[in-house]
């Protein structure tokens, strides 16, 4: 059994959003194209309280892109984004909701960020996605979405560590590239960990 994990396809990560990923909106059509080939489709949603510690505005003296230590964990500072109950936090309306089986919110603890769909960045709390997939006898997970160098990467690496066979749909991801080449480096890191890569056109072929 296999599942598709659509990572953070939200307005704030698309062009015009608070933390726009270049060409992030191009992932929507790819998600819709591959969803019918999976019986389990999970959507993740960054869902931050306004006082979240990953926001530069909540850490006086910092600016987006700075790396500081928050509660013992290294944290990149970001512009405020995906704030609970705001339009930017909503899942993109272009996603075909009829194919989605469940949604998992992450980043809800104001004290720690959560790039991965499975755990917070300190691995102190689980989102419950691991249990959800195991209950459905899922052995293989396909991951795509935003962004390659953060939430997609950590979701794929955690899934691999948890024992899943992991595939990233490469053309269904886009990178923040806070530093030029971050996206390519993330792909190499995932490959080194045993994550496989595939193009969307090969899904269901």
N, C-alpha and C positions, 0 to 999 in steps of 0.2 A: 504494500500500500504506500502511496506517496501523497504528499501535501504540497501546496503552493503557499509561500509566505510573501505577501505584498507589504513591503516595508514603507511606512510613513508617506503614503501618496496623498499628501495634504497641501492645502493652498499655500501655507507659509513657506513650503519648500519648492514651490513652482514660481516661474517668473512673475514678478510683482509682489511676491510674498516677503515677509520679514527676514527670512533666511533663505533667499532664493538660490536654488541649485541651478547652474546654467543648463538650459534645455531640459529641466526636470519634468516639464509637462509632456515631453515626448514619450515618457514611460507609460502614460495612461492607455494609449491605443495598444501597446504591447501587452499590458496586463489583460486587457479585454480579449485579446487574441488567444492568449494561452489558457485563460481560466477554464474554458469548457473541457480541457483535457485533464482536469483534476476533480476528484470527488470531494476533497477537502481543500478549501481556500480560506486562509486566515489573513486578515488585514490587521496591521499594527497601527497604533495612533499615539503619537507624542501628545501628552496631555498634562501640560505643566501648570502648577499654580503660579500666580503672578509673582510670588516672592521666591521663585526658584533660584537656587544658589549658582546655577550655571549661567545666569544672565549677568552680563557685565554691569548693568544698571543697579544690580543688588550687591555689587562688590565695589565700593567706592575706590577710585584710583586705578581701576582696571578698564580695559577696552576690549572689544571683540577681537579674538585671535590670541590674546594673552593666555598663558597657561599658569594656573595657580594651584595650590593645594587646598582642597575643601574637604574637611573631615577625614584627612589622611589619604585622599585619593586625588591624583592629578586631574585637573579639570580645565578644559578649554573654555574660555569665556565666549559667550554668544550674545547676539542681540536677543532681546525678548522675542520669543516665538512660540507658536502652538500653545498659547495661553488658554486654559480651560474656558469653554463657552464663548470663544471668539470665532469669527468667520475663518481666520487663518488656521485654526486648529481642525477645521472640518475636513473629512475625507473628500477628495476631489469628486465633484458631482458626475464627472465623466466615467467613473468606475461603474461597471455593470453590477449593481448590488444583488441582483437575483442569483448570481453565482457565488456570493460570499457566504461561507458557513458560520464564521464567527469573527469577532473583533477583540483584540487585546490592547488595552491602554497601557502606556509605560511612561516613566518620567513623572509620576504623580507625587513622589516624595520630594518636598522642597529642599531637602538636605543633600540629595545625591541624584546625579543624572542616570539615565538608562538608555544607552545606545542599543543594546541587544534586545531582541524580542523576548529573550528568556530570563535575563537577570538585570539588576541594576549594576552600575559600573564597579561597585565594590563586592559584587556577588553575595550580598547580604540577604537579599530578598528575591524570590522567584515570581515571575508573572503568572505562573501556572501553565504556560504553553507546553512545556515538556510533558507534564502529566496529561494534558489534553490530547497531545499527539500519541502518546503511548497507549492511552485508553482506546484509541481508534486504530491501533496496530500499525501506525505509520512507521516505516523504516527509512524512507527516502524523503528528503525535503528539498524543494526548489525555492530559491530565494531571489527576489528582484526588488528594485525600488530605489529609495533615496535615503542616504547617499552611499555610494560605493565605499568611500574611505572612512565612514563612521558606522551608521546603523546597519547597513548591509554587511559590512565586514564583521562586526562583532556578533551579529546574528548568525552568520555562517560559521564563524569560529566556535561559538558556543554550541551550535547544533552538532558540529563535528566532535567536539569534546564530550558531548552527551551521548555519542555513539550512533548518530544518524549518518546515513550516506547523503552527502550534501552536494548539491549542484547550484551554481549561480547562473542565472540567465543574463549573460554579459551585456547584451544589447538592451536589456530592460533596466539597466542601472545608469546613474549619472553621478559624478563626483563633485564634491564641494571644491576640492583643490585649493584649500586655504593656502597651501604652499604648492607651487607648480609641481606636478608629478605625484601628488599624494594618492590620486586614484590609481595610477599604475603601480605604485608601491603597495597599495592595499591588495591589488589583484595578485601580485607576487607573493605577498604574505599568506593569502588564502591558499594559493596553489601549494606553497611549501607545507601547509598544514594538511594537505590532502583533499582540499575542496576541488571539485570538478567544475568546468565551465562549459556552457552550451549556448548556442544562439536560439532565439525564440522560434525561428523557422523550423528547427529540428524537433520541437515539442509536438508530439502527436504525429510526426511524419512516419 
